[in-house]
Amino acid sequence: MKRSEGACLICGAPLVYFQEAREMECSLCHRKFPSNAQCEEGHFICDECHSKRGIEVVMEGCRKTPSKNPIAILQSLMEDPFVYMHGPEHHVMVGAALLAAYRNAGGELDLEQALAEMAQRGQQVPGGACGFWGCCGAAVSTGIFVSIVTGSSPLSGKSWGLCNEMTSRALASLAAVGGPRCCKRNSFLATIEAVKFAREKLGVSMELPEKIQCAFFPENQQCLRKKCPFNPLHQG
């Protein structure tokens, strides 16, 4: 598979979305799943096949990085050819980068265990959740991050509130910019909110770059261009 401009990983054709899910056969593993998307040539790739190699890259990179800056971690991971322009690997990657930076910034954390839990939870958020659920996976990933570091569960008190507040803050930031979706833009916005939240609510100060400039916009056919806060045209 080759990274292309936000299109089909098999043939490069644009994706087509349907309001109602249809049963489709994955072009790679040949298992059948309900899905709301396929390319114009009829190819469908399931979330597991789409994100498997990318998540392996994310786990390895987050284990090794000494960085306290989750945006820098994300930008490095996004350069890998198996982390595509869009896809459910971002639902794991945002939280994983935050966990690594949080630990490196002095947060108490068993990183290996936390990353494994992040991968398990994040992979349950399907591709397209932003448009079909009204809940972007990058934002959910920040909530998972807070849930893991605080040990939250459905029966928790304060920590339950914290992880839900985190997701709501990230979603508000994404909604203020608007659509269509961009997994890179949404990842940056959600991560910025999480760094602010961790400093305010958890007492751990991660780092952020002075300026965030997206290098991936040429791959995104739906890029907002000047309306995106990370596009060089917006900043120029």
PyMOL commands that set and color helices and strands:
alter all, ss='L'
color gray80, all
select helices_A, chain A and resi 47-64+70-78+90-104+111-122+129-132+137-150+158-177+183-202+217-219+225-227+232-235
alter helices_A, ss='H'
color red, helices_A
select strands_A, chain A and resi 15-25+32-39
alter strands_A, ss='S'
color yellow, strands_A
deselect
rebuild
show_as cartoon
